[in-house]
């Protein structure tokens, strides 16, 4: 086995080890270690992606070289490489964009704890992408939950405590349902590795055995991970969580954490339960209905908000709805559209949260629209970033969101029974997105004194923030203008994936 095949295991272990080491470091040193870790993992993930492209097939890495059912496996291919590389990139940019706020909003003696949470969160996301073992996935789901909760409450404000409590309650509910489903599945199949479990599930279906418990297992898995990813109507924790965390935390949580659970759900559907079983059954119809509802209701809630960051949080509810709607279409094109939207939403939402914080900082810390008038002149870089993120969310050509909506519309045409509601909801959601994002862009470019000569009222941003925003902008444009090779990679990776 080539040495590069060890890289997925190295990336997870390095992230865990970095978290342990950071516990005895100062905040500044822990920050440098986390940034270095992200750069190293980005290189390792890119190497795995290049290797998978070169060989044209996925591979399995057995830890300890023990076979099923005792062993623990990692599986890597093109899709895993794309996701791991992209996730490391987004986390690095989000962390860089919010460094100034981390230093200001978190006590100096506790800043190393924040970077411990970042390292553990990275380890859990990479593990969810690479693991081929169901119980290992559950362990890292819990690590992900605890790390995310720590990142929320570390500001030590009343709002952050409330947000962390809501997040923890909903996440534990989802985790409990997921654990029950894993226990039931293990009782039915006697397997925890995904490939042997798939063979056992296929044998049960062929013999028409234990169909009711298996149906309940599928339902519990889906609902548990849907709760954790924030699918409507399980989204009540999102506005508080994303709205009152530090800038980096909001960007990372909205862009990546929910997506980790969605990726795990896709792996279970394809590698354990079987794509045909899910896509041709009633579960896809339920995902389709709740996805459409989330697209509309999330946007309506965003329109009613006057707080900028809460508005962006409600927009995330709508975007999660897009992803589940794509799965609910029941076609490979729908799944590809959802996977691409995971990338485009991560790039756009990270940009929006980082830019929104910059606009607020030059407006005396105000977050409401009345406080943000003229903010675009006070911080042109943040204004440019927010405008690009808004245009991407609306779905204007040249940006990532346009390709997502085009892929969803193309996938919907392949299913005549779901085509009309999909296209109608896409159109309505796009109009609603335009309403609240256009209102915000017009507000930040409306000068207070009428001549457009605005002076910053509060904190101005440094080089790391500007570089982060510019890189996010470039990433959105790349996804919008050069989507063909990315979509082709997702298609190739999905075929290896299953």
C-alpha positions as CSV (number, residue, x, y, z in Angstrom):
1,X,0.0,0.0,0.0
2,X,1.5,3.4,-1.0
3,X,2.4,5.7,1.9
4,X,-0.2,8.3,0.8
5,X,-2.9,5.8,1.9
6,X,-2.0,6.5,5.5
7,X,-2.8,10.2,5.2
8,X,-6.5,10.0,6.2
9,X,-5.5,8.2,9.4
10,X,-2.7,10.6,10.0
11,X,-5.0,13.6,9.6
12,X,-7.5,12.4,12.2
13,X,-4.8,11.4,14.7
14,X,-2.8,14.6,14.2
15,X,-6.0,16.6,14.9
16,X,-6.7,14.7,18.1
17,X,-3.1,14.9,19.3
18,X,-3.0,18.6,18.6
19,X,-6.0,19.1,20.8
20,X,-4.3,17.3,23.6
21,X,-1.1,19.3,23.2
22,X,-3.0,22.6,23.1
23,X,-4.3,21.9,26.6
24,X,-0.9,22.8,28.1
25,X,-0.1,25.7,25.7
26,X,-0.8,29.4,25.9
27,X,-3.5,30.8,23.7
28,X,-1.1,32.3,21.2
29,X,0.8,29.1,20.8
30,X,-2.3,27.0,20.6
31,X,-3.5,29.4,17.8
32,X,-0.4,28.9,15.8
33,X,-0.6,25.1,16.3
34,X,-4.2,25.0,15.1
35,X,-3.4,27.0,12.0
36,X,-0.4,24.9,11.2
37,X,-2.5,21.7,11.7
38,X,-5.1,23.0,9.3
39,X,-2.4,23.7,6.7
40,X,-0.9,20.2,7.2
41,X,-4.3,18.5,7.0
42,X,-5.1,20.5,3.9
43,X,-2.0,19.2,2.2
44,X,-2.7,15.6,3.3
45,X,-6.3,15.8,2.1
46,X,-5.2,17.2,-1.3
47,X,-2.7,14.4,-1.6
48,X,-5.4,11.8,-0.9
49,X,-7.6,13.5,-3.6
50,X,-4.8,13.5,-6.1
51,X,-4.0,9.8,-5.4
52,X,-7.7,8.8,-5.8
53,X,-7.9,10.7,-9.1
54,X,-4.8,9.0,-10.3
55,X,-5.9,5.5,-9.4
56,X,-9.5,6.0,-10.3
57,X,-10.7,3.9,-7.4
58,X,-11.2,4.1,-3.6
59,X,-9.2,2.1,-1.1
60,X,-9.8,0.8,2.4
61,X,-7.3,1.3,5.2
62,X,-7.5,-1.2,8.1
63,X,-6.3,0.1,11.4
64,X,-4.3,-2.7,13.1
65,X,-5.0,-4.9,10.0
66,X,-7.8,-6.7,11.7
67,X,-10.6,-7.9,9.3
68,X,-14.3,-7.6,9.9
69,X,-16.1,-7.8,12.2
70,X,-13.3,-6.9,14.7
71,X,-11.4,-4.3,12.7
72,X,-11.9,-0.6,12.2
73,X,-11.7,0.8,8.7
74,X,-11.1,4.0,6.9
75,X,-12.2,4.4,3.3
76,X,-11.0,7.1,0.9
77,X,-11.8,8.0,-2.6
78,X,-12.4,11.0,-4.8
79,X,-15.5,12.2,-2.9
80,X,-13.8,11.9,0.5
81,X,-10.8,13.7,-0.9
82,X,-12.9,16.6,-2.2
83,X,-14.9,17.0,1.0
84,X,-11.8,16.8,3.3
85,X,-9.8,19.3,1.2
86,X,-12.8,21.7,1.1
87,X,-13.6,21.4,4.8
88,X,-10.0,22.1,5.8
89,X,-10.0,25.1,3.4
90,X,-13.2,26.6,4.8
91,X,-12.2,26.0,8.4
92,X,-8.8,27.7,7.8
93,X,-10.4,30.7,6.2
94,X,-13.1,31.0,8.9
95,X,-10.5,30.8,11.6
96,X,-8.3,33.5,10.0
97,X,-11.3,35.8,9.4
98,X,-12.3,35.7,13.1
99,X,-8.9,35.7,14.9
100,X,-9.3,39.3,16.1
101,X,-12.7,38.5,17.7
102,X,-11.3,35.4,19.3
103,X,-8.6,37.5,21.0
104,X,-11.1,40.1,22.1
105,X,-14.2,38.1,23.1
106,X,-12.5,35.1,24.9
107,X,-10.5,35.5,28.1
108,X,-6.8,35.2,27.5
109,X,-6.5,32.3,29.9
110,X,-9.1,30.3,28.0
111,X,-8.1,31.0,24.4
112,X,-6.2,27.7,24.3
113,X,-9.5,25.9,25.2
114,X,-11.1,27.4,22.1
115,X,-8.4,26.0,19.9
116,X,-8.7,22.6,21.5
117,X,-12.4,22.7,20.4
118,X,-11.3,23.7,16.9
119,X,-8.8,20.8,16.7
120,X,-11.4,18.3,18.0
121,X,-14.0,19.6,15.6
122,X,-11.6,19.1,12.7
123,X,-10.8,15.6,13.8
124,X,-14.5,14.7,14.1
125,X,-15.4,16.1,10.7
126,X,-12.5,14.3,9.0
127,X,-13.5,11.1,10.8
128,X,-17.1,11.4,9.6
129,X,-15.8,11.8,6.1
130,X,-13.4,8.9,6.1
131,X,-14.7,6.3,8.6
132,X,-16.2,3.0,7.4
133,X,-17.3,1.9,10.8
134,X,-20.7,2.9,12.3
135,X,-19.7,2.9,15.9
136,X,-16.6,5.0,15.2
137,X,-18.9,7.4,13.4
138,X,-21.1,7.6,16.5
139,X,-18.1,8.4,18.7
140,X,-17.0,11.2,16.5
141,X,-20.6,12.5,16.3
142,X,-20.4,13.0,20.1
143,X,-17.0,14.6,19.9
144,X,-18.3,16.9,17.2
145,X,-21.3,17.8,19.5
146,X,-19.2,18.5,22.5
147,X,-16.6,20.5,20.6
148,X,-19.3,22.6,18.9
149,X,-21.0,23.3,22.2
150,X,-17.7,24.4,23.8
151,X,-17.1,26.8,20.9
152,X,-20.6,28.4,21.4
153,X,-20.5,28.9,25.2
154,X,-16.8,30.0,25.5
155,X,-17.8,33.7,25.2
156,X,-19.3,33.5,28.7
157,X,-22.3,35.7,27.9
158,X,-25.9,35.0,28.8
159,X,-26.9,34.7,25.2
160,X,-24.1,32.2,24.5
161,X,-25.1,30.0,27.5
162,X,-28.7,29.9,26.2
163,X,-27.5,29.1,22.7
164,X,-25.2,26.3,24.0
165,X,-28.0,24.8,26.1
166,X,-30.5,24.8,23.2
167,X,-27.8,23.3,20.9
168,X,-26.9,20.6,23.4
169,X,-30.5,19.6,24.1
170,X,-31.4,19.2,20.4
171,X,-28.1,17.6,19.6
172,X,-28.4,15.0,22.4
173,X,-31.9,14.2,21.2
174,X,-30.6,13.5,17.8
175,X,-27.6,11.6,19.1
176,X,-29.9,9.4,21.3
177,X,-32.1,8.5,18.3
178,X,-29.0,7.7,16.2
179,X,-27.5,5.5,19.0
180,X,-30.8,3.6,19.3
181,X,-30.9,3.1,15.6
182,X,-27.3,1.8,15.6
183,X,-28.1,-0.6,18.4
184,X,-31.1,-1.9,16.5
185,X,-29.1,-2.3,13.3
186,X,-26.3,-4.2,15.1
187,X,-28.9,-6.5,16.6
188,X,-30.4,-7.2,13.2
189,X,-27.1,-7.6,11.3
190,X,-24.4,-8.3,13.8
191,X,-22.1,-5.9,11.9
192,X,-20.7,-2.4,12.5
193,X,-18.5,-2.1,9.5
194,X,-20.5,-0.5,6.7
195,X,-19.8,-3.0,3.8
196,X,-20.6,-6.2,5.8
197,X,-23.6,-4.5,7.3
198,X,-24.9,-3.7,3.7
199,X,-24.6,-7.4,2.8
200,X,-26.5,-8.4,5.9
201,X,-29.2,-5.8,5.2
202,X,-29.5,-7.0,1.6
203,X,-29.9,-10.6,2.9
204,X,-32.7,-9.5,5.3
205,X,-34.5,-7.8,2.5
206,X,-34.1,-10.7,0.1
207,X,-35.6,-13.0,2.7
208,X,-38.3,-10.5,3.8
209,X,-37.1,-10.8,7.4
210,X,-37.4,-8.2,10.2
211,X,-38.7,-5.6,7.8
212,X,-40.6,-3.6,10.5
213,X,-37.5,-3.3,12.8
214,X,-35.4,-2.4,9.8
215,X,-37.9,0.3,8.8
216,X,-37.9,1.8,12.3
217,X,-34.1,1.7,12.3
218,X,-34.0,3.7,9.0
219,X,-36.5,6.2,10.4
220,X,-34.6,6.7,13.6
221,X,-31.3,7.2,11.8
222,X,-32.8,9.7,9.5
223,X,-34.6,11.7,12.1
224,X,-31.6,11.7,14.5
225,X,-29.2,13.1,11.9
226,X,-31.9,15.5,10.5
227,X,-32.3,17.0,14.0
228,X,-28.5,17.4,14.4
229,X,-28.2,19.0,10.9
230,X,-31.0,21.5,11.5
231,X,-33.6,20.3,9.0
232,X,-36.9,22.2,9.4
233,X,-38.8,21.9,11.8
234,X,-35.8,20.8,14.0
235,X,-34.1,24.2,13.5
236,X,-35.0,26.1,16.6
237,X,-31.4,26.1,17.9
238,X,-29.9,27.6,14.8
239,X,-30.6,31.4,15.2
240,X,-29.2,31.5,18.8
241,X,-26.3,29.3,18.0
242,X,-25.1,31.0,14.9
243,X,-26.2,34.5,16.0
244,X,-24.3,34.8,19.3
245,X,-21.1,32.8,18.8
246,X,-17.8,34.4,17.8
247,X,-17.4,35.2,14.1
248,X,-15.2,32.1,13.5
249,X,-17.5,29.8,15.4
250,X,-20.6,31.0,13.5
251,X,-18.8,30.5,10.2
252,X,-17.5,27.1,11.1
253,X,-20.8,25.8,12.6
254,X,-23.0,27.0,9.8
255,X,-20.6,26.0,7.0
256,X,-19.3,22.6,8.2
257,X,-20.8,21.1,11.3
258,X,-24.3,20.4,10.0
259,X,-22.8,19.1,6.8
260,X,-20.8,16.5,8.6
261,X,-24.0,14.9,9.8
262,X,-25.5,15.1,6.3
263,X,-22.4,13.3,4.8
264,X,-22.7,10.6,7.4
265,X,-26.4,10.1,6.5
266,X,-25.4,9.8,2.8
267,X,-22.8,7.2,3.7
268,X,-25.4,5.2,5.6
269,X,-27.9,5.4,2.8
270,X,-25.3,4.3,0.2
271,X,-23.0,1.9,2.1
272,X,-25.3,0.3,4.6
273,X,-28.9,0.5,3.6
274,X,-28.5,0.6,-0.1
275,X,-29.3,3.5,-2.4
276,X,-32.1,1.8,-4.2
277,X,-33.9,0.9,-0.9
278,X,-33.8,4.5,0.2
279,X,-34.4,6.4,-3.0
280,X,-37.3,4.1,-4.1
281,X,-38.9,4.0,-0.7
282,X,-41.1,6.5,1.2
283,X,-38.2,8.0,3.1
284,X,-37.1,10.0,0.0
285,X,-40.6,11.4,-0.2
286,X,-40.5,12.6,3.4
287,X,-37.1,14.1,2.9
288,X,-38.5,15.9,-0.2
289,X,-41.5,17.3,1.7
290,X,-39.5,18.6,4.7
291,X,-36.8,19.9,2.4
292,X,-39.3,22.0,0.5
293,X,-40.8,23.2,3.7
294,X,-37.4,24.3,5.0
295,X,-36.6,26.2,1.8
296,X,-39.7,28.4,2.2
297,X,-40.1,28.6,6.0
298,X,-36.4,29.4,6.6
299,X,-36.6,32.3,4.1
300,X,-39.8,33.7,5.6
301,X,-38.2,33.7,9.0
302,X,-35.2,35.5,7.6
303,X,-37.4,38.2,6.1
304,X,-38.9,39.0,9.5
305,X,-35.5,39.4,11.2
306,X,-33.9,42.8,11.8
307,X,-30.7,41.3,13.3
308,X,-28.2,40.6,10.6
309,X,-26.6,37.5,12.0
310,X,-29.9,35.9,13.0
311,X,-31.1,36.6,9.5
312,X,-28.1,34.8,8.0
313,X,-28.8,31.9,10.5
314,X,-32.4,31.6,9.3
315,X,-31.1,31.5,5.7
316,X,-29.1,28.4,6.7
317,X,-32.4,26.7,7.6
318,X,-33.5,27.3,4.0
319,X,-30.2,26.0,2.6
320,X,-30.3,22.8,4.6
321,X,-33.8,22.4,3.1
322,X,-32.2,22.6,-0.4
323,X,-29.8,19.8,0.5
324,X,-32.5,17.4,1.8
325,X,-34.8,18.3,-1.1
326,X,-32.1,17.1,-3.5
327,X,-31.9,13.8,-1.7
328,X,-35.6,13.5,-1.7
329,X,-35.7,13.7,-5.5
330,X,-34.5,10.1,-5.5
331,X,-32.1,10.4,-8.4
332,X,-28.4,10.4,-8.7
333,X,-28.6,13.9,-10.2
334,X,-30.4,15.1,-7.1
335,X,-27.7,13.7,-4.8
336,X,-25.0,15.3,-6.9
337,X,-26.8,18.7,-6.7
338,X,-27.0,18.3,-2.9
339,X,-23.3,17.5,-2.6
340,X,-22.4,20.5,-4.7
341,X,-24.7,22.6,-2.6
342,X,-22.8,21.5,0.5
343,X,-19.7,23.0,-1.0
344,X,-21.4,26.2,-2.3
345,X,-23.3,26.8,0.9
346,X,-20.1,26.4,3.0
347,X,-18.2,28.9,0.8
348,X,-21.0,31.4,0.8
349,X,-22.2,31.2,4.4
350,X,-18.7,31.3,5.8
351,X,-18.2,34.5,3.8
352,X,-21.5,36.0,5.0
353,X,-20.8,35.5,8.7
354,X,-17.2,36.8,8.5
355,X,-18.3,39.8,6.4
356,X,-21.3,40.6,8.6
357,X,-19.0,40.7,11.6
358,X,-16.8,43.2,9.8
359,X,-19.7,45.4,9.0
360,X,-20.9,45.3,12.6
361,X,-17.5,46.2,13.9
362,X,-17.3,49.4,12.0
363,X,-20.8,50.3,13.1
364,X,-20.2,50.5,16.9
365,X,-20.9,46.8,17.2
366,X,-24.5,47.3,15.9
367,X,-26.1,44.2,14.4
368,X,-29.6,45.6,13.4
369,X,-30.2,47.1,10.0
370,X,-30.8,50.6,11.4
371,X,-27.2,50.5,12.8
372,X,-25.6,49.2,9.6
373,X,-26.5,52.1,7.2
374,X,-23.4,53.2,5.4
375,X,-21.3,50.3,6.7
376,X,-20.4,49.4,3.1
377,X,-18.4,52.7,2.9
378,X,-16.8,52.2,6.3
379,X,-15.4,48.8,5.4
380,X,-15.4,48.2,1.7
381,X,-13.8,44.7,1.9
382,X,-16.5,43.4,4.3
383,X,-19.1,45.0,2.1
384,X,-17.7,43.4,-1.0
385,X,-17.6,40.0,0.7
386,X,-21.2,40.3,2.0
387,X,-22.4,41.4,-1.5
388,X,-20.7,38.4,-3.2
389,X,-22.1,36.0,-0.5
390,X,-25.6,37.5,-0.9
391,X,-25.5,37.2,-4.7
392,X,-24.4,33.6,-4.4
393,X,-27.3,32.8,-2.0
394,X,-29.7,34.5,-4.4
395,X,-28.3,32.5,-7.3
396,X,-26.9,35.0,-9.7
397,X,-24.7,33.7,-12.5
398,X,-20.9,33.6,-11.9
399,X,-21.3,32.5,-8.3
400,X,-21.5,29.2,-6.5
401,X,-25.2,29.4,-5.6
402,X,-26.3,29.7,-9.3
403,X,-24.7,26.4,-10.1
404,X,-26.5,24.8,-7.1
405,X,-29.9,26.0,-8.2
406,X,-29.2,25.0,-11.8
407,X,-28.3,21.5,-10.8
408,X,-31.4,21.2,-8.6
409,X,-33.6,22.4,-11.4
410,X,-31.9,20.0,-13.9
411,X,-32.4,17.1,-11.4
412,X,-36.0,17.9,-10.9
413,X,-36.8,17.7,-14.6
414,X,-35.8,14.0,-14.5
415,X,-38.8,13.2,-12.2
416,X,-42.1,14.4,-13.6
417,X,-44.0,13.8,-10.4
418,X,-41.6,16.0,-8.4
419,X,-40.7,18.5,-11.1
420,X,-43.4,21.1,-10.6
421,X,-43.2,21.4,-6.8
422,X,-39.4,21.6,-7.0
423,X,-39.3,24.3,-9.6
424,X,-42.1,26.3,-7.9
425,X,-40.3,26.2,-4.5
426,X,-37.0,27.0,-6.1
427,X,-38.5,30.1,-7.7
428,X,-40.3,31.2,-4.5
429,X,-37.3,30.6,-2.4
430,X,-35.1,32.6,-4.8
431,X,-37.5,35.5,-4.7
432,X,-37.6,35.4,-0.9
433,X,-33.8,35.2,-0.8
434,X,-33.6,38.3,-3.1
435,X,-35.9,40.2,-0.7
436,X,-33.9,39.9,2.4
437,X,-30.4,39.9,0.9
438,X,-31.1,42.8,-1.4
439,X,-32.6,44.7,1.5
440,X,-29.4,44.2,3.5
441,X,-27.1,45.1,0.6
442,X,-29.1,48.3,-0.1
443,X,-28.9,49.1,3.7
444,X,-25.1,48.9,4.0
445,X,-24.7,51.0,0.9
446,X,-27.1,53.7,2.0
447,X,-25.0,56.5,3.4
448,X,-26.0,58.2,6.7
449,X,-24.9,61.7,5.8
450,X,-25.9,61.5,2.2
451,X,-22.5,62.0,0.6
452,X,-21.1,58.5,1.1
453,X,-18.1,59.7,3.1
454,X,-18.4,57.4,6.1
455,X,-15.9,57.0,8.9
456,X,-15.6,53.7,10.8
457,X,-17.2,53.8,14.2
458,X,-15.5,51.1,16.1
459,X,-13.1,48.2,15.4
460,X,-11.3,48.1,12.1
461,X,-10.0,44.8,10.7
462,X,-6.5,43.6,10.0
463,X,-4.8,41.7,7.2
464,X,-6.0,38.2,8.2
465,X,-9.6,39.3,8.0
466,X,-9.2,41.0,4.6
467,X,-7.3,38.0,3.2
468,X,-10.0,35.6,4.5
469,X,-12.7,37.6,2.8
470,X,-10.8,37.8,-0.5
471,X,-10.1,34.1,-0.5
472,X,-13.8,33.3,0.2
473,X,-14.8,35.6,-2.7
474,X,-12.3,33.8,-5.0
475,X,-13.6,30.4,-3.8
476,X,-17.2,31.4,-4.7
477,X,-16.2,32.6,-8.1
478,X,-14.2,29.4,-8.8
479,X,-17.2,27.3,-7.8
480,X,-19.4,29.4,-10.1
481,X,-17.2,29.6,-13.1
482,X,-15.4,26.3,-13.0
483,X,-18.1,24.0,-11.7
484,X,-17.8,21.3,-14.5
485,X,-14.7,19.6,-13.2
486,X,-16.0,19.8,-9.6
487,X,-19.3,18.3,-10.6
488,X,-17.5,15.6,-12.6
489,X,-15.3,14.8,-9.5
490,X,-18.4,14.5,-7.3
491,X,-20.0,12.1,-9.8
492,X,-16.9,10.0,-10.0
493,X,-16.5,10.1,-6.3
494,X,-20.1,9.1,-5.7
495,X,-19.7,6.0,-7.9
496,X,-16.6,5.0,-5.8
497,X,-18.4,6.0,-2.7
498,X,-21.2,3.5,-3.2
